[in-house]
Amino acid sequence: MYAFTEQFGVVVVSLNSDVSMQNAVAIRNWVVDNLIKKGKAKIVFDLTNVPLVDSFGLGTFVSLHKTALSSGGAIAFACANENVKKLLSMTALDKVIKNYNSVMEAVNSLK
């Protein structure tokens, strides 16, 4: 189970661990089953407490982004650390899924 809140019709999912091969599939399945399939396709991932995202985790976010788009939503990141920002930039994923300095900025971008 993952912690989430809803603000202005946007769901904020607070992740508290690495997003890696060990847990990315579980995160994806939970988001799809508990949010997107229930009509909550505008999602901000609060990465404040996420020290690492590996390539498998990036692929999971791309998959979630596509699923959200096909359901009329989108995803955004908030509060990624410098290492995660660098990875997003190196892979050009930051052009597709935007990262914001605060959760509120990310929520405002999707509402």
N, C-alpha and C positions, 0 to 999 in steps of 0.2 A: 504494500500500500504506500502511496505517495501523498504528501501533503499538498493540498491545493485550495485556493480561494477563488472567488469570482468577483471581478470589478468591472462595472460598466459593460457586462456581456462578454468579457474576456476572462478566460481561466488562467490563473497564474499557478504553475506547477513548480514547487520548490524542491530541487534535487539536492541531496546531501551526501553525495559520494561521487567517485569517478564514474564516468559514462564510458564503459569499456565492454569488451567481448563478454565479460562475466555477467553483466546485468543489462546490456542494451536491449536485448530481445524482450526481457521482462518489462522494461520501461515502455517499449513500443507497444507491446500487447496491452498493457494497462491503459495507456493513453488512448489507443484505438477503441478498446472495449468500454472503458468507463467515461470517456469524454466525447470523442469524435462520433461514435455510433449513437450517442445520445444527443447529438445536435450541438455539441460544444466544440466547434472547430477553430475558434480563435484562441490561440494558446501562446502564452509567454512562459518560457522556461527560465526561472530564476537560477542562475548559475553561481550565485554568491558562494556557496559551499561546495563547489565542484572543482577539485584541484586539477583534474586531468580528463581530457576527452581523447580517446584513441581513434584510429581510422574506422573501426567498427562502429564506434559511437557516432562519428560523423555520418556514416552511411545510414544509421538509424534515424538521425535527424532529417536527412534528405528524404527518406521514405515517409516520415511523419509529415514533412512539409507537403509532399505530393498528395498524401492522403487528405490532409487538411484542405488543400486547394480544391481537390475534387469534391469536397463537401461544402464548399463556399467559404472556407476560412483561410487561415494562414498561421504561421508560427513566427515567433521572434525570440531573441535571447536578451537577457538582462544581466548585467553585472558580471560578465565573464572576466576571469583574471587575465593577466598579460600573456601567459602561455597559451591559453585557449584562444585569445584574440589573435595571436600570431598564427596558430594553426588555421583558424578560419580565414585569415588573410592569405596565407601560403596556398591554400586550396581554392581560393576565390569563393568560398562558401559565404563569406561576408557580403558578397554582392547579391546573393539569393535570399539568405536569412540574415536580417539585420540584427546587430547587437547594440543595445542601448545602455547608457551608464546607470540608469535606474529602472526599477520595475514600472514606475508610473509613466516614464517616457515610452517604454515598450507597450504598455497597455494603451496609451493614447494613440500610438501608431496603428493599432489594430481595431480600435472601436469604431 
